[in-house]
Amino acid sequence: MMKNDSPCADLCRFDPRNKWCAGCGRTMDEIKAWRKMSPYHRTNLLTELKRRMKRLKNS
């Protein structure tokens, strides 16, 4: 993954229940911290985002 690659899908709309973005699954704090995250933390978050997006689509 390149340093500035972002999972952003340009669909910033937050679910009121869990505060996850409907486009990428991140919280506002995760979006703000993305650029400063280490590659390890980004990889872990990307794995979690797959789970979150699945939950959002199934709700």
Secondary structure, DSSP 4 states (H G I P E B T S, - for coil): --TT-----S---B-TTT--BTTT---HHHHHHGGGS-HHHHHHHHHHHHHHHHHHHH-
